[in-house]
Amino acid sequence: MSSLQSLTIAQLHQVISIKEKIEALEAELAAIAGGEAAAPAAPAKPRGRRGISAAGRARIVAAQKARWAKVKGEKGETSDGEPAPKKKRKMSAAGRARIAAAAKARWANAKAAGKNRL
């Protein structure tokens, strides 16, 4: 279809006439059907943020904790349902002595080189 700017005056009158006939037929169809025909749809309203109850949030948190426990393999629990406390790592006295000796040797070398930081 050609643009409206390239139409002659006679063609523009014909376009207007056809559009008026279409509008009249749509109005007649709406009257028969009992509704408005070809009415533009109203834009959908954006939904607001939905809230979640404290109980619902607690269920979600409990389920997520259970999933992580399953992944990590944490099965040890105390009788009251609390997770068992982790055991502390212990270092032997000989291991501590080796670390202390190595640190003293590093500092001795640094001070001999005239440094006041490593």
DSSP file (Angstrom, degrees, kcal/mol; ACC not computed):
  #  RESIDUE AA STRUCTURE BP1 BP2  ACC     N-H-->O    O-->H-N    N-H-->O    O-->H-N    TCO  KAPPA ALPHA  PHI   PSI    X-CA   Y-CA   Z-CA
    1    1 A M              0   0    0      0, 0.0     2,-0.1     0, 0.0     0, 0.0   0.000 360.0 360.0 360.0 139.3    0.0    0.0    0.0
    2    2 A S        -     0   0    0      1,-0.1     5,-0.0     2,-0.1     2,-0.0  -0.367 360.0 -96.5 -77.1 158.8    1.3    3.4   -0.9
    3    3 A S    >   -     0   0    0      1,-0.1     3,-0.9    -2,-0.1     4,-0.3  -0.310  30.7-113.3 -73.2 160.4    1.9    6.0    1.8
    4    4 A L  G >  S+     0   0    0      1,-0.2     3,-1.0     2,-0.2    -1,-0.1   0.779 112.3  63.3 -65.6 -27.0   -0.8    8.6    2.6
    5    5 A Q  G 3  S+     0   0    0      1,-0.2    -1,-0.2     0, 0.0    -3,-0.0   0.805 100.9  50.7 -69.7 -28.5    1.4   11.5    1.3
    6    6 A S  G <  S+     0   0    0     -3,-0.9    -1,-0.2     2,-0.0    -2,-0.2   0.472  90.4 102.7 -90.0   1.0    1.5   10.1   -2.3
    7    7 A L  S <  S-     0   0    0     -3,-1.0     2,-0.1    -4,-0.3    -3,-0.0  -0.505  70.7-122.7 -82.8 151.0   -2.3    9.7   -2.5
    8    8 A T     >  -     0   0    0     -2,-0.2     4,-2.2     1,-0.1     5,-0.1  -0.345  30.2-102.5 -81.6 171.5   -4.5   12.1   -4.4
    9    9 A I  H  > S+     0   0    0      1,-0.2     4,-2.2     2,-0.2     5,-0.2   0.888 123.2  52.3 -63.8 -39.2   -7.3   14.0   -2.8
   10   10 A A  H  > S+     0   0    0      1,-0.2     4,-1.9     2,-0.2    -1,-0.2   0.904 109.8  48.8 -63.7 -41.4   -9.9   11.7   -4.4
   11   11 A Q  H  > S+     0   0    0      2,-0.2     4,-2.3     1,-0.2    -1,-0.2   0.890 109.1  52.7 -67.5 -37.5   -8.0    8.7   -3.0
   12   12 A L  H  X S+     0   0    0     -4,-2.2     4,-2.4     2,-0.2    -2,-0.2   0.902 108.3  50.8 -63.0 -40.8   -7.9   10.3    0.5
   13   13 A H  H  X S+     0   0    0     -4,-2.2     4,-2.2     1,-0.2    -1,-0.2   0.892 110.1  50.2 -62.0 -38.6  -11.7   10.8    0.4
   14   14 A Q  H  X S+     0   0    0     -4,-1.9     4,-2.3     2,-0.2    -2,-0.2   0.899 109.3  50.8 -67.1 -40.3  -12.1    7.2   -0.6
   15   15 A V  H  X S+     0   0    0     -4,-2.3     4,-2.4     2,-0.2    -2,-0.2   0.922 111.1  48.5 -61.5 -44.9   -9.9    6.0    2.3
   16   16 A I  H  X S+     0   0    0     -4,-2.4     4,-2.3     1,-0.2    -2,-0.2   0.903 110.6  51.4 -62.8 -41.4  -11.9    8.1    4.8
   17   17 A S  H  X S+     0   0    0     -4,-2.2     4,-1.9     2,-0.2    -1,-0.2   0.917 110.9  47.1 -62.2 -44.7  -15.1    6.7    3.4
   18   18 A I  H  X S+     0   0    0     -4,-2.3     4,-2.4     1,-0.2    -2,-0.2   0.915 111.1  51.7 -64.7 -42.8  -14.0    3.1    3.8
   19   19 A K  H  X S+     0   0    0     -4,-2.4     4,-2.4     1,-0.2    -1,-0.2   0.900 108.9  50.9 -61.5 -40.6  -12.7    3.8    7.4
   20   20 A E  H  X S+     0   0    0     -4,-2.3     4,-2.1     1,-0.2    -1,-0.2   0.896 109.9  50.0 -63.9 -39.1  -16.1    5.3    8.3
   21   21 A K  H  X S+     0   0    0     -4,-1.9     4,-2.4     2,-0.2    -2,-0.2   0.907 110.3  50.5 -64.4 -41.4  -17.8    2.2    6.9
   22   22 A I  H  X S+     0   0    0     -4,-2.4     4,-2.4     1,-0.2    -2,-0.2   0.921 110.8  48.6 -62.6 -43.9  -15.5   -0.1    8.9
   23   23 A E  H  X S+     0   0    0     -4,-2.4     4,-2.1     1,-0.2    -1,-0.2   0.888 111.3  50.3 -64.0 -39.0  -16.2    1.8   12.1
   24   24 A A  H  X S+     0   0    0     -4,-2.1     4,-2.1     2,-0.2    -1,-0.2   0.911 111.4  47.9 -65.9 -41.5  -19.9    1.7   11.5
   25   25 A L  H  X S+     0   0    0     -4,-2.4     4,-2.5     2,-0.2    -2,-0.2   0.886 110.7  51.5 -66.3 -38.8  -19.8   -2.1   10.9
   26   26 A E  H  X S+     0   0    0     -4,-2.4     4,-2.2     2,-0.2    11,-0.4   0.894 110.2  49.3 -64.8 -38.9  -17.7   -2.6   14.1
   27   27 A A  H  X S+     0   0    0     -4,-2.1     4,-1.9     2,-0.2    -2,-0.2   0.905 111.7  48.6 -65.7 -40.7  -20.2   -0.6   16.1
   28   28 A E  H  X S+     0   0    0     -4,-2.1     4,-1.8     2,-0.2    -2,-0.2   0.901 111.4  49.9 -64.9 -40.9  -23.1   -2.7   14.6
   29   29 A L  H  X S+     0   0    0     -4,-2.5     4,-2.8     1,-0.2     6,-0.2   0.886 109.4  51.8 -64.1 -39.6  -21.2   -6.0   15.4
   30   30 A A  H  X>S+     0   0    0     -4,-2.2     4,-1.5     1,-0.2     5,-1.0   0.884 108.0  51.6 -65.0 -38.2  -20.6   -4.8   19.0
   31   31 A A  H  <5S+     0   0    0     -4,-1.9    -1,-0.2     2,-0.2    -2,-0.2   0.879 114.4  43.1 -66.3 -36.9  -24.3   -4.1   19.4
   32   32 A I  H  <5S+     0   0    0     -4,-1.8    -2,-0.2     1,-0.2    -1,-0.2   0.923 116.9  44.7 -74.6 -45.0  -25.2   -7.6   18.2
   33   33 A A  H  <5S-     0   0    0     -4,-2.8    -2,-0.2     2,-0.2    -1,-0.2   0.667 106.2-125.8 -76.4 -16.2  -22.5   -9.4   20.1
   34   34 A G  T  <5S+     0   0    0     -4,-1.5     2,-0.3     1,-0.3    -3,-0.2   0.642  79.1  75.0  81.9  14.2  -23.2   -7.4   23.3
   35   35 A G  S   <S-     0   0    0     -5,-1.0     2,-0.7    -6,-0.2    -1,-0.3  -0.852  93.0 -82.5-144.0 179.7  -19.7   -6.3   23.8
   36   36 A E    >   -     0   0    0     -2,-0.3     3,-0.8    -3,-0.1     2,-0.2  -0.810  45.2-142.0 -93.1 117.1  -17.2   -3.9   22.3
   37   37 A A  T 3  S+     0   0    0     -2,-0.7    -7,-0.1   -11,-0.4    -8,-0.0  -0.555  76.1   0.7 -82.2 142.2  -15.6   -5.3   19.2
   38   38 A A  T 3  S+     0   0    0     -2,-0.2    -1,-0.2     1,-0.2   -12,-0.0   0.793  84.0 165.5  54.7  34.1  -12.0   -4.7   18.4
   39   39 A A    <   -     0   0    0     -3,-0.8    -1,-0.2     1,-0.1     2,-0.1  -0.612  45.4-105.6 -76.9 137.9  -11.5   -2.7   21.6
   40   40 A P        -     0   0    0      0, 0.0     2,-0.1     0, 0.0    -1,-0.1  -0.420  38.7-110.5 -65.8 136.8   -7.9   -2.2   22.4
   41   41 A A        -     0   0    0     -2,-0.1     3,-0.1     1,-0.1     0, 0.0  -0.427  31.1-113.6 -69.7 137.8   -6.8   -4.4   25.3
   42   42 A A        -     0   0    0     -2,-0.1    -1,-0.1     1,-0.1     3,-0.1  -0.479  38.5-102.9 -69.7 139.4   -6.0   -2.6   28.5
   43   43 A P        -     0   0    0      0, 0.0     2,-0.1     0, 0.0    -1,-0.1  -0.377  41.7-103.5 -64.6 141.7   -2.3   -2.8   29.4
   44   44 A A        -     0   0    0      1,-0.1     3,-0.0    -3,-0.1    -3,-0.0  -0.408  33.6-120.6 -67.2 136.4   -1.6   -5.3   32.1
   45   45 A K        -     0   0    0     -2,-0.1     2,-0.2     1,-0.1    -1,-0.1  -0.573  29.2-112.0 -76.0 138.5   -0.9   -3.7   35.5
   46   46 A P        -     0   0    0      0, 0.0     2,-0.2     0, 0.0    -1,-0.1  -0.514  35.0-118.3 -69.9 137.8    2.5   -4.6   36.9
   47   47 A R        -     0   0    0     -2,-0.2     3,-0.1     1,-0.1     2,-0.1  -0.493  23.5-125.7 -77.5 145.1    2.1   -6.8   39.9
   48   48 A G        -     0   0    0     -2,-0.2     2,-0.2     1,-0.1    -1,-0.1  -0.273  42.4 -75.6 -78.1 173.0    3.4   -5.5   43.2
   49   49 A R        -     0   0    0      1,-0.1     2,-0.4    -2,-0.1    -1,-0.1  -0.509  47.9-135.0 -72.3 136.3    5.8   -7.4   45.4
   50   50 A R        -     0   0    0     -2,-0.2     2,-0.2    -3,-0.1    -1,-0.1  -0.716  15.1-136.7 -93.4 143.4    4.3  -10.3   47.1
   51   51 A G        -     0   0    0     -2,-0.4     2,-0.4     0, 0.0    -1,-0.0  -0.472   7.9-143.8 -91.7 167.1    5.1  -10.9   50.8
   52   52 A I        -     0   0    0     -2,-0.2     0, 0.0     4,-0.0     0, 0.0  -0.995  20.7-116.5-132.1 140.2    5.8  -14.2   52.5
   53   53 A S     >  -     0   0    0     -2,-0.4     4,-2.4     1,-0.1     5,-0.2  -0.263  24.8-115.0 -71.9 161.2    4.7  -15.2   55.9
   54   54 A A  H  > S+     0   0    0      1,-0.2     4,-2.4     2,-0.2     5,-0.1   0.876 117.9  52.6 -63.0 -37.2    7.3  -15.9   58.6
   55   55 A A  H  > S+     0   0    0      2,-0.2     4,-2.1     1,-0.2    -1,-0.2   0.905 109.2  48.6 -66.3 -40.6    6.2  -19.5   58.8
   56   56 A G  H  > S+     0   0    0      2,-0.2     4,-2.0     1,-0.2    -2,-0.2   0.916 111.7  49.2 -64.6 -42.3    6.6  -19.9   55.0
   57   57 A R  H  X S+     0   0    0     -4,-2.4     4,-2.5     1,-0.2    -2,-0.2   0.901 109.5  52.7 -62.6 -40.7   10.1  -18.3   55.2
   58   58 A A  H  X S+     0   0    0     -4,-2.4     4,-2.6     1,-0.2    -1,-0.2   0.886 107.9  51.2 -63.2 -39.0   11.0  -20.7   58.1
   59   59 A R  H  X S+     0   0    0     -4,-2.1     4,-2.3     2,-0.2    -1,-0.2   0.913 110.6  48.7 -63.5 -41.8    9.9  -23.7   56.0
   60   60 A I  H  X S+     0   0    0     -4,-2.0     4,-2.3     2,-0.2    -2,-0.2   0.926 112.3  48.2 -63.8 -44.4   12.0  -22.6   53.1
   61   61 A V  H  X S+     0   0    0     -4,-2.5     4,-2.5     1,-0.2    -2,-0.2   0.917 111.9  49.5 -62.4 -44.0   15.0  -22.1   55.4
   62   62 A A  H  X S+     0   0    0     -4,-2.6     4,-2.2     1,-0.2    -1,-0.2   0.900 111.2  49.2 -63.3 -40.6   14.6  -25.5   57.0
   63   63 A A  H  X S+     0   0    0     -4,-2.3     4,-2.1     2,-0.2    -1,-0.2   0.902 111.4  49.2 -65.7 -40.0   14.3  -27.2   53.6
   64   64 A Q  H  X S+     0   0    0     -4,-2.3     4,-2.4     2,-0.2    -2,-0.2   0.910 110.5  50.3 -66.5 -41.0   17.5  -25.4   52.4
   65   65 A K  H  X S+     0   0    0     -4,-2.5     4,-2.5     1,-0.2    -1,-0.2   0.901 109.6  51.5 -62.2 -40.1   19.4  -26.4   55.5
   66   66 A A  H  X S+     0   0    0     -4,-2.2     4,-2.0     2,-0.2    -1,-0.2   0.895 109.0  50.8 -64.4 -39.0   18.3  -30.0   55.1
   67   67 A R  H  X S+     0   0    0     -4,-2.1     4,-2.2     2,-0.2    -2,-0.2   0.931 111.9  46.8 -63.7 -44.1   19.5  -30.0   51.5
   68   68 A W  H  X S+     0   0    0     -4,-2.4     4,-3.0     1,-0.2     5,-0.2   0.895 110.0  53.2 -65.5 -38.8   22.9  -28.6   52.5
   69   69 A A  H  X>S+     0   0    0     -4,-2.5     5,-1.7     1,-0.2     4,-1.4   0.892 109.7  49.0 -62.1 -38.3   23.2  -31.2   55.3
   70   70 A K  H  <5S+     0   0    0     -4,-2.0    -1,-0.2     2,-0.2    -2,-0.2   0.905 113.2  46.8 -67.1 -41.2   22.5  -33.9   52.8
   71   71 A V  H  <5S+     0   0    0     -4,-2.2    -2,-0.2     1,-0.2    -1,-0.2   0.924 117.4  41.8 -66.1 -44.4   25.1  -32.6   50.4
   72   72 A K  H  <5S-     0   0    0     -4,-3.0    -1,-0.2    -5,-0.2    -2,-0.2   0.650 107.3-124.9 -80.3 -15.0   27.7  -32.1   53.1
   73   73 A G  T  <5 +     0   0    0     -4,-1.4     2,-1.0    -5,-0.2     3,-0.2   0.801  47.9 163.5  77.3  28.4   26.9  -35.4   54.8
   74   74 A E      < +     0   0    0     -5,-1.7    -1,-0.2    -6,-0.2    -2,-0.1  -0.709   9.6 146.4 -83.1 103.8   26.3  -34.0   58.2
   75   75 A K        +     0   0    0     -2,-1.0     2,-0.5    -3,-0.1    -1,-0.2   0.607  35.3 102.0-112.0 -17.0   24.5  -36.7   60.0
   76   76 A G        +     0   0    0     -3,-0.2     8,-1.8     8,-0.1     2,-0.3  -0.578  44.2 159.9 -76.6 118.1   25.7  -36.2   63.6
   77   77 A E  B     -A   83   0A   0     -2,-0.5     2,-0.1     6,-0.3     5,-0.1  -0.960  36.4-119.5-132.6 152.4   23.2  -34.5   65.8
   78   78 A T    >   -     0   0    0      4,-3.1     3,-1.7    -2,-0.3     6,-0.1  -0.287  42.3 -93.5 -80.5 175.7   22.7  -34.3   69.5
   79   79 A S  T 3  S+     0   0    0      1,-0.3    -1,-0.1     2,-0.1    -2,-0.0   0.761 123.8  57.2 -65.8 -25.0   19.5  -35.5   71.2
   80   80 A D  T 3  S-     0   0    0      2,-0.1    -1,-0.3     1,-0.0    -2,-0.0   0.329 120.9-103.1 -90.2   9.7   18.0  -32.0   71.1
   81   81 A G  S <  S+     0   0    0     -3,-1.7    -2,-0.1     1,-0.3     3,-0.1   0.370  80.2 130.5  90.8  -6.1   18.3  -31.8   67.3
   82   82 A E        -     0   0    0      1,-0.1    -4,-3.1    -5,-0.1    -1,-0.3  -0.527  67.1-100.3 -79.0 148.3   21.3  -29.4   67.4
   83   83 A P  B     -A   77   0A   0      0, 0.0    -6,-0.3     0, 0.0    -1,-0.1  -0.404  44.3-100.2 -66.7 145.8   24.2  -30.3   65.2
   84   84 A A        -     0   0    0     -8,-1.8    -8,-0.1     1,-0.1     3,-0.1  -0.394  43.4-103.9 -65.3 140.1   27.1  -31.9   67.0
   85   85 A P        -     0   0    0      0, 0.0     2,-0.1     0, 0.0    -1,-0.1  -0.378  39.5-106.9 -66.6 144.9   30.0  -29.5   67.8
   86   86 A K        -     0   0    0      1,-0.1     2,-0.2    -3,-0.1     0, 0.0  -0.447  34.5-110.8 -72.3 144.0   33.0  -29.9   65.6
   87   87 A K        -     0   0    0     -2,-0.1     2,-0.2     1,-0.1    -1,-0.1  -0.520  31.7-117.9 -74.5 140.5   36.0  -31.5   67.2
   88   88 A K        -     0   0    0     -2,-0.2     2,-0.3     1,-0.1    -1,-0.1  -0.548  26.4-118.3 -77.8 142.5   39.0  -29.1   67.7
   89   89 A R        -     0   0    0     -2,-0.2     2,-0.4     1,-0.0    -1,-0.1  -0.600  27.6-152.1 -78.8 141.8   42.2  -29.9   65.9
   90   90 A K        -     0   0    0     -2,-0.3     2,-0.4     0, 0.0    -1,-0.0  -0.943   2.5-152.8-118.4 138.3   45.1  -30.7   68.1
   91   91 A M        -     0   0    0     -2,-0.4     2,-0.0     1,-0.0    -2,-0.0  -0.887  23.4-117.6-108.5 138.6   48.7  -30.1   67.2
   92   92 A S     >  -     0   0    0     -2,-0.4     4,-2.2     1,-0.1     5,-0.2  -0.311  21.9-117.2 -70.1 158.3   51.4  -32.2   68.8
   93   93 A A  H  > S+     0   0    0      1,-0.2     4,-2.2     2,-0.2     5,-0.1   0.867 116.8  54.3 -63.1 -36.3   54.1  -30.5   70.9
   94   94 A A  H  > S+     0   0    0      2,-0.2     4,-2.1     1,-0.2    -1,-0.2   0.894 106.9  51.0 -66.0 -39.0   56.7  -31.6   68.4
   95   95 A G  H  > S+     0   0    0      2,-0.2     4,-2.1     1,-0.2    -2,-0.2   0.920 110.7  48.2 -64.3 -43.8   54.8  -30.0   65.5
   96   96 A R  H  X S+     0   0    0     -4,-2.2     4,-2.5     1,-0.2    -1,-0.2   0.895 110.0  52.9 -62.5 -39.2   54.5  -26.7   67.4
   97   97 A A  H  X S+     0   0    0     -4,-2.2     4,-2.3     1,-0.2    -1,-0.2   0.884 108.1  50.5 -64.6 -39.0   58.2  -26.8   68.3
   98   98 A R  H  X S+     0   0    0     -4,-2.1     4,-2.2     2,-0.2    -1,-0.2   0.918 111.6  47.7 -65.2 -43.0   59.1  -27.3   64.6
   99   99 A I  H  X S+     0   0    0     -4,-2.1     4,-2.2     1,-0.2    -2,-0.2   0.919 112.9  48.6 -63.9 -43.3   57.0  -24.3   63.6
  100  100 A A  H  X S+     0   0    0     -4,-2.5     4,-2.4     1,-0.2    -2,-0.2   0.902 111.1  50.1 -64.0 -41.3   58.5  -22.1   66.3
  101  101 A A  H  X S+     0   0    0     -4,-2.3     4,-2.1     1,-0.2    -1,-0.2   0.898 110.6  49.8 -64.3 -40.3   62.0  -23.1   65.4
  102  102 A A  H  X S+     0   0    0     -4,-2.2     4,-2.1     2,-0.2    -1,-0.2   0.900 111.0  49.2 -66.0 -40.0   61.4  -22.3   61.7
  103  103 A A  H  X S+     0   0    0     -4,-2.2     4,-2.4     2,-0.2    -2,-0.2   0.914 111.0  49.8 -65.5 -42.4   59.9  -18.9   62.6
  104  104 A K  H  X S+     0   0    0     -4,-2.4     4,-2.3     1,-0.2    -1,-0.2   0.889 110.3  50.6 -63.0 -38.9   62.9  -18.1   64.8
  105  105 A A  H  X S+     0   0    0     -4,-2.1     4,-2.2     2,-0.2    -1,-0.2   0.901 109.3  50.7 -66.8 -40.2   65.3  -19.0   62.0
  106  106 A R  H  X S+     0   0    0     -4,-2.1     4,-2.3     1,-0.2    -2,-0.2   0.929 112.6  46.4 -62.4 -44.6   63.4  -16.8   59.5
  107  107 A W  H  X S+     0   0    0     -4,-2.4     4,-2.8     2,-0.2     5,-0.2   0.886 109.9  53.5 -66.3 -37.4   63.6  -13.8   61.9
  108  108 A A  H  X S+     0   0    0     -4,-2.3     4,-2.0     1,-0.2    -1,-0.2   0.922 111.0  46.5 -62.5 -42.7   67.3  -14.5   62.7
  109  109 A N  H  X S+     0   0    0     -4,-2.2     4,-1.4     2,-0.2    -2,-0.2   0.901 113.0  49.8 -65.3 -40.4   68.0  -14.4   58.9
  110  110 A A  H  <>S+     0   0    0     -4,-2.3     5,-2.7     1,-0.2    -2,-0.2   0.923 112.6  45.9 -65.6 -44.5   66.0  -11.2   58.4
  111  111 A K  H ><5S+     0   0    0     -4,-2.8     3,-1.3     1,-0.2    -1,-0.2   0.858 109.3  55.4 -68.0 -34.1   67.6   -9.4   61.3
  112  112 A A  H 3<5S+     0   0    0     -4,-2.0    -1,-0.2     1,-0.3    -2,-0.2   0.821 106.7  51.7 -65.5 -30.1   71.1  -10.5   60.1
  113  113 A A  T 3<5S-     0   0    0     -4,-1.4    -1,-0.3    -3,-0.2    -2,-0.2   0.428 122.8-109.0 -86.0   1.6   70.2   -9.0   56.7
  114  114 A G  T < 5S+     0   0    0     -3,-1.3     2,-0.3     1,-0.3    -3,-0.2   0.687  72.7 138.8  82.3  18.6   69.3   -5.7   58.5
  115  115 A K      < -     0   0    0     -5,-2.7    -1,-0.3    -6,-0.2    -2,-0.1  -0.693  41.6-164.7 -96.5 150.1   65.5   -6.0   57.9
  116  116 A N  S    S+     0   0    0     -2,-0.3     2,-0.3     1,-0.1    -1,-0.1   0.308  78.6  37.7-113.2   7.0   62.9   -5.2   60.4
  117  117 A R              0   0    0     -7,-0.1    -1,-0.1   -10,-0.0     0, 0.0  -0.983 360.0 360.0-149.1 155.4   60.0   -7.0   58.6
  118  118 A L              0   0    0     -2,-0.3    -3,-0.0    -3,-0.1    -1,-0.0   0.473 360.0 360.0 -78.0 360.0   59.8  -10.2   56.6
